[in-house]
Amino acid sequence: MPTSTQIVWYKRDLRVGDHRPLAEAADRGPVLPLYVAEPSIAAGDDYRPRHWTLIREALIELRARLANRGQPLVVRCGEMPEVLEGIREQVGPIRLWAHEETGNQLTFERDRRVREWADEHGVPFTEVPSRGVIRGPHDRDNWAEQWEAYMDRPLVYPPDALTPVDGIEPGPLPSHADLGLRPSTAALQQIGEAEAHRTLQSFFQDRGETYRRAMSRPGPATTECSRISVHLAYGTISLRRVVHELRQRQDELRGARGEAATARRKALDSFDSRLHWHSHFTQKLEDAPRIEKESYIPAFDALRADDWDPALYEAWLHGRTGFPMVDACMRRLRATGWLNFRMRAMLCSFAAYDCWLDWRRFAPAYGGLMADYVPGIHYPQVQMQSGTTGINRVRIYNPVKQGREQDPDGTFIRRWVPELSYLETTAYVHAPWKMSPIEQQAAGCVIGEDYPARVVDHNEAYHHAQDTIHEYRQRPEIQAQADVILERHGSRA
Ligand SMILES: Cc1cc2nc3c(=O)[nH]c(=O)nc-3n(C[C@H](O)[C@H](O)[C@H](O)COP(=O)(O)OP(=O)(O)OC[C@H]3O[C@@H](n4cnc5c(N)ncnc54)[C@H](O)[C@@H]3O)c2cc1C
């Protein structure tokens, strides 16, 4: 019987190191590593040109790394079952390997189609767990122990030489146009396996000492946060490898004395928690894929359903709300694809509470702006920051207070909102509407002409949101559903 060709289906795991499907496949025969750029997935309302820019960059390095092992990455543009069919016709019997992916509804359905195709054609298909997320029934009470056990397992490396597959062209890397996308103009972080390791090591060794202090400030957070998210999003490093390197660094610092070492130890502990959150949040979407499109408590879908204001949505999405901190953060996210956690939460809070926009309608576009977009983190976070989980405290950010606290001298706002860059008085940078007409003219920033007037009254919006959500949460049927949500998805920490 001929040996089957082992197809390793790459998705959000664009690496060679710690890649169990690749290692398992290599043990069994000739390996065909495959990435399929799927127009149906790229057509999703959360998919943006920036995502393909990053994936493409990661594929270039992956192809070279695999070529060094004897078999370059094969790339095709099309729909996965048809691509598989074509390859099978060329090479004969195949076996399929992949990591489990907790994606959006489109990838969820695509994965189902691939499984059906494999069943129909008698193709063995093995999916391997990833990111500490558990598929299928599991006990939420000992989830944390299972996470630790998964992360503790040794890293897995493929052999130095792969048995290549004859007669299959690697194929060109599809362009943006091939996927129906415009080119991306965003100034994105570099991505790739080598860059992932550099980023992590520079966080452990050089940056990150003031992580805890800086993480809420959008300016300093840029270099003090780990910036590993884009690598985890596309899998140019495995979460397990990040945890292994973290444990090693924690060990190195264990006996170290002095203020700097203490600060670093604390920073690493905070980082450690966030790596748990990565899986903890993703687990929520894995367990309930419906929460991409539906509130945790379905009754909350009615909360804002009839109140969509397209003008407010556009103002928010393009950073033209008249609230400098909101506009600066949104423009920065649009330009670079990255923002720190606190400011992502503030932007979401502004959309959901101040503009009273339905999260189901703004979440895909918001995710599309994030270079590190991970549906499993994004949707649970958006719902948490929109007050529709029924189990979390309703947190409504005051955008002016956030500006004063997180950008006290206005540097970040001046950088991203050039209309305000000539304002000498920092208090006005945070609240430009407080300038008198004469001051506005002197500063070359007339509110309503050069910079937008505020699109909402924050205090009014705050009270409206608090009262409405409070009223919903008092309803007995919502309280009963909240208990179920807490039992099913709540953290046991
Ligand atoms: C509304 C909203 C949407 C978000 N969408 C995404 C998303 O699509 N993709 C994404 O990676 N992060 C998302 N986050 C979480 C967080 O903002 C980013 O992970 C973080 O800013 C990435 O920068 P970093 O790698 O330097 O983070 P660090 O602070 O250095 O954290 C290290 C890693 O921990 C994980 N992490 C950090 N914070 C969280 C969190 N609150 N929840 C879950 N995991 C976390 C990430 O994988 C991150 O890379 C979202 C947050 C909010 C409020």
The ligand as an SDF file (V2000), in Angstrom:
LIG
                    3D

 53 58  0  0  0  0  0  0  0  0999 V2000
  -12.8080   45.3300   23.2190 C   0  0  0  0  0  0  0  0  0  0  0  0
  -11.5060   44.5770   23.2320 C   0  0  0  0  0  0  0  0  0  0  0  0
  -11.1720   43.7760   22.1620 C   0  0  0  0  0  0  0  0  0  0  0  0
   -9.9640   43.0570   22.1650 C   0  0  0  0  0  0  0  0  0  0  0  0
   -9.6580   42.2850   21.0800 N   0  0  0  0  0  0  0  0  0  0  0  0
   -8.5070   41.5840   21.0670 C   0  0  0  0  0  0  0  0  0  0  0  0
   -8.1500   40.7740   19.9430 C   0  0  0  0  0  0  0  0  0  0  0  0
   -8.8970   40.6870   18.9570 O   0  0  0  0  0  0  0  0  0  0  0  0
   -6.9620   40.1050   19.9790 N   0  0  0  0  0  0  0  0  0  0  0  0
   -6.1310   40.1710   21.0660 C   0  0  0  0  0  0  0  0  0  0  0  0
   -5.0580   39.5370   21.0600 O   0  0  0  0  0  0  0  0  0  0  0  0
   -6.4640   40.8970   22.1460 N   0  0  0  0  0  0  0  0  0  0  0  0
   -7.6020   41.6170   22.1760 C   0  0  0  0  0  0  0  0  0  0  0  0
   -7.9150   42.3730   23.2870 N   0  0  0  0  0  0  0  0  0  0  0  0
   -7.0930   42.2340   24.5110 C   0  0  0  0  0  0  0  0  0  0  0  0
   -5.8880   43.1740   24.6620 C   0  0  0  0  0  0  0  0  0  0  0  0
   -6.2530   44.4970   24.4380 O   0  0  0  0  0  0  0  0  0  0  0  0
   -4.7170   42.7830   23.7620 C   0  0  0  0  0  0  0  0  0  0  0  0
   -4.4440   41.3970   23.9040 O   0  0  0  0  0  0  0  0  0  0  0  0
   -3.4320   43.5180   24.1240 C   0  0  0  0  0  0  0  0  0  0  0  0
   -3.6430   44.9030   24.0930 O   0  0  0  0  0  0  0  0  0  0  0  0
   -2.3360   43.1030   23.1410 C   0  0  0  0  0  0  0  0  0  0  0  0
   -1.1150   43.7600   23.3770 O   0  0  0  0  0  0  0  0  0  0  0  0
    0.1330   42.9790   24.0380 P   0  0  0  0  0  0  0  0  0  0  0  0
    0.3990   41.7090   23.3450 O   0  0  0  0  0  0  0  0  0  0  0  0
    1.2420   43.9490   24.1420 O   0  0  0  0  0  0  0  0  0  0  0  0
   -0.5000   42.6600   25.4690 O   0  0  0  0  0  0  0  0  0  0  0  0
    0.1390   42.2270   26.8440 P   0  0  0  0  0  0  0  0  0  0  0  0
   -0.4580   43.0930   27.8960 O   0  0  0  0  0  0  0  0  0  0  0  0
    1.6030   42.1820   26.8090 O   0  0  0  0  0  0  0  0  0  0  0  0
   -0.4820   40.7810   27.0940 O   0  0  0  0  0  0  0  0  0  0  0  0
    0.1260   39.5820   26.6310 C   0  0  0  0  0  0  0  0  0  0  0  0
   -0.8850   38.7240   25.9280 C   0  0  0  0  0  0  0  0  0  0  0  0
   -1.9230   38.3400   26.8260 O   0  0  0  0  0  0  0  0  0  0  0  0
   -3.1660   38.2630   26.1330 C   0  0  0  0  0  0  0  0  0  0  0  0
   -4.0750   39.2610   26.7010 N   0  0  0  0  0  0  0  0  0  0  0  0
   -3.7640   40.4820   27.2000 C   0  0  0  0  0  0  0  0  0  0  0  0
   -4.8690   41.0870   27.6670 N   0  0  0  0  0  0  0  0  0  0  0  0
   -5.8810   40.2390   27.4360 C   0  0  0  0  0  0  0  0  0  0  0  0
   -7.2700   40.2900   27.7080 C   0  0  0  0  0  0  0  0  0  0  0  0
   -7.8290   41.3190   28.3420 N   0  0  0  0  0  0  0  0  0  0  0  0
   -8.0320   39.2460   27.3430 N   0  0  0  0  0  0  0  0  0  0  0  0
   -7.4970   38.1600   26.7430 C   0  0  0  0  0  0  0  0  0  0  0  0
   -6.1800   38.0520   26.4710 N   0  0  0  0  0  0  0  0  0  0  0  0
   -5.3920   39.0730   26.8170 C   0  0  0  0  0  0  0  0  0  0  0  0
   -2.8750   38.5900   24.6740 C   0  0  0  0  0  0  0  0  0  0  0  0
   -2.6610   37.3960   23.9710 O   0  0  0  0  0  0  0  0  0  0  0  0
   -1.5940   39.4010   24.7690 C   0  0  0  0  0  0  0  0  0  0  0  0
   -0.8430   39.3300   23.5980 O   0  0  0  0  0  0  0  0  0  0  0  0
   -9.1130   43.1180   23.2970 C   0  0  0  0  0  0  0  0  0  0  0  0
   -9.4590   43.9420   24.3600 C   0  0  0  0  0  0  0  0  0  0  0  0
  -10.6350   44.6600   24.3370 C   0  0  0  0  0  0  0  0  0  0  0  0
  -10.9850   45.5210   25.5120 C   0  0  0  0  0  0  0  0  0  0  0  0
  1  2  1  0
  2  3  1  0
  2 52  2  0
  3  4  2  0
  4  5  1  0
  4 50  1  0
  5  6  2  0
  6  7  1  0
  6 13  1  0
  7  8  2  0
  7  9  1  0
  9 10  1  0
 10 11  2  0
 10 12  1  0
 12 13  2  0
 13 14  1  0
 14 15  1  0
 14 50  1  0
 15 16  1  0
 16 17  1  0
 16 18  1  0
 18 19  1  0
 18 20  1  0
 20 21  1  0
 20 22  1  0
 22 23  1  0
 23 24  1  0
 24 25  2  0
 24 26  1  0
 24 27  1  0
 27 28  1  0
 28 29  2  0
 28 30  1  0
 28 31  1  0
 31 32  1  0
 32 33  1  0
 33 34  1  0
 33 48  1  0
 34 35  1  0
 35 36  1  0
 35 46  1  0
 36 37  1  0
 36 45  1  0
 37 38  2  0
 38 39  1  0
 39 40  1  0
 39 45  2  0
 40 41  1  0
 40 42  2  0
 42 43  1  0
 43 44  2  0
 44 45  1  0
 46 47  1  0
 46 48  1  0
 48 49  1  0
 50 51  2  0
 51 52  1  0
 52 53  1  0
M  END
$$$$
